[in-house]
C-alpha cells in the first residue's frame, strides 16, 4: 500500500515543484511521471498482477519453445489473437528473462498515455491522477493484451480528432490483433460527430433501465451469439460486477457537461464528451456482462485529458482551484480505498524485495 501512496505524493509534489522552478515543465513532468510509472510496472515481482504467473508467464515460456507453425496452431486452438503470441516469440529471441518481458509489455501503454496527457491535457497532474485512480494504470499490472490494444487506441485519437479515416481504421485494426474487442472502438468515428446535449443522458438512462429490467433475456441473447468457450468465460462473470465504474463516469460526464457549458460543442470538447458518452453506455451494460467494463476502458481513458480541460474551461480562477482540489481529493480517496482491497496489486513487491 505504501508504494502507491508515495506515488501519489510524487505525482502531486513534483508537478508543483517543476511548475515553479523548471522551464517547459509540462514535457519534463510528463516524462518524469511516465518513467516512474513504467519502472513500477517493469520492476515488479511476478506475483504482482492477476494472471501474470497463472497465464502470461506460462504461455511465454511455452511459446518460446514452439515453432511458428505450432504457435499458429496454438492460437487457433485457444481462439486467441496470434499477433500477441508472435510478439511473445520475438521477445524470447532477445531474452527469456521474465522481467525483460514485463518491461517490454509495459512500455507502449505507459509511453503512449503519458504522451496523450502531455499533448492534450491542460493540467497533467489531474490527468495522471485519473489514470492512476480510475484503475487504468492498475489494470496494466494484469491485462497485458488489453492494455497493448488500448495503447494503440489512445494513439489513434490523433487521427480521430483530425478526421483521418484511413489511419484511424488501420490503428483500430492493429489494436484488434492484440485484443479483438478493440474493434468496438470503430464506433467512436461516427459518434464523434454527434452534437452534445441532454439526449445523451436519456440514451444512457434507457440503457440502464433495459439492462435492469431485461438482464436475463439480454444475457441469454449474448450467449447465443457468442456461444464458445472463449466468450463463455467472460459471460459468466456478469453477475458479480457492480455499476460503480458507471456511476463514477456518469458523474464525470455531468461534471464536464456543466463546466464546458456553451463550449460543449466546440470540436475538441465535443469529441471528449462523446467518448465519455460511449464509456457510460458500455459501463452501463456491466449488469449484463461484467467484461463490458473492459470495453468501457477503451473510451473512459480519455478522461485523463477531458476532465482537466473541462475544469480549465471555467472563467474564474477561484472556481478552478476549488474544482482541482475537489477532484484531486475524490480521486485520491477513491484510489486508496480501491487499492486496499485489490489483492492483485497489494502488497506491491519489486524484484529487489
Secondary structure, 3 states (H helix, E strand, C coil): CHHHHHHHHHHHHHHHHHHHHCCCHHHHHHHHHHHHHHHHHHCECCCCCCCHHHHHHHHHHHHCCCCHHHHHHHHHHHCCCHHHHHHHHHHHHHCCCHHHHHHHHHHHHHHHHHHHHHHHCCCHHHHHHHHHHCCCCHHHHCCHHHHHHHHHHHHCHHHHHCCCHHHHHHHHHHHHCCCHHHHHHHHHHHHCCCCCCCHHHHHHHHHHHHHHHCHHHHHHHHHHHCCCHHHHHHHCCHHHCCCHHHHHHHHHHHHHHHHHHHHCCCHHHHHHHHHHHHHHHHHHHHHCCCCHHHHHHHHHCCHHHHHHHHHHCCCCHHHHHHHHHHHHHHHHHHHHHHHHCCCCCCCCCECCC
